[in-house]
């Protein structure tokens, strides 16, 4: 039964749109189990927290939370532009990359519009595309990395409007270097747009991201304050692109969507040039520790340019899910890719030492349980 006031797309049976969010939140899982997690290692947040300067700025701004935030996001937009050496007219700020992806899809995708992405890639982009009636075309990963050549080829064949690429990649942690991205941009078909999601850009190795002219009409690149800046709870992100495209966002965005506290925290964060580098150093050390824990358990950690490590559990998706569920019962929240063969893995966000210690403690038992079940035994629950 559906409400007759819904659009045909939303009301169609069987449903064209899933009645779910792309990710099940740890809070939902805690409510289901009735037990809080000891270690929150599944959402790719930064357990190392935000810049102390950002915390101070948010504390000050909290006193003025009775006022709406600046609908032009003027000061933050200017600071982001200065940080990247571009004109402010090339920058749009919004409610995280997820919010900006939704606005971009709204601006460019209608019923039946073909859009290209990787099979098993970031699902929130797909959520927006299907929500506006677009038609998803997917190229499989090649090995454990997205396949730029296949994505561009599929875009040419299908007449795609958008081509989505996460680089560094979520959920696998892999990364394409500057030359591969430049070749991809050169191959973008006429009338298409490469959506370059660089959520983990500040955590990538130095010099591994390409220089891109913000006026290049073939690409829009997106960044967030949710990863290296440690401000996932504020929901602030931005995009850099052609001025005319950026101006289009003003026609559809929620002009009061970024509150005063969020703007103040993000502004202080972008002005603190040292904190992202400090977080990146901690992330490198924590990735090494997660890799050590995985190898000690007989698993294979994949190379990562992000704040998480994708771990190959060595069997199939059913086995990896049992491992994931076993970790959850032991108080450790992690996630896993959703499409084979990527789903042979679990994905573990790096974090402080105490969180990784909880993961190290829980993993052997979860693996033993999964192996027992896979081999026909009965695991204790």
Buried (B, 14 or more C-beta within 10 A) or exposed (E): EEEEEEEEBBBEEEEEBEEEEBBEEBEEBBEEEEEEBBBBBBBBBBBBBBBEBBBEBBEEBEEEEEEEBBEEBEEBBBBBBBBBEBEBBBBBBBBBBBBBBBBBBBBBBEEEBBBBBBBBBBBBBBBBBBBBBBBBBBBBBEEBBBBBEBBBBBBBEBEBBBBBBBBBBBBBBBBBBEEBBBEBBEBBBEEBBBBBBBBBBBBBEEEBBBEBEBEBEBBBBBBBBBBBBBBBEBBBBBBBBBBEBBEBBEEEBEEEBBBBBBBBBBBBBBBBEEBBEEBBEBBBEBBEBBBEBBEEBEBBBBBBBBBBBBBBBBBEBEBBBBBBBBBBBBBBBBBBBBBEBBBBBBBBBBBEEEBBBBBBBBBBBBBBBBBBBBEEEEBEE
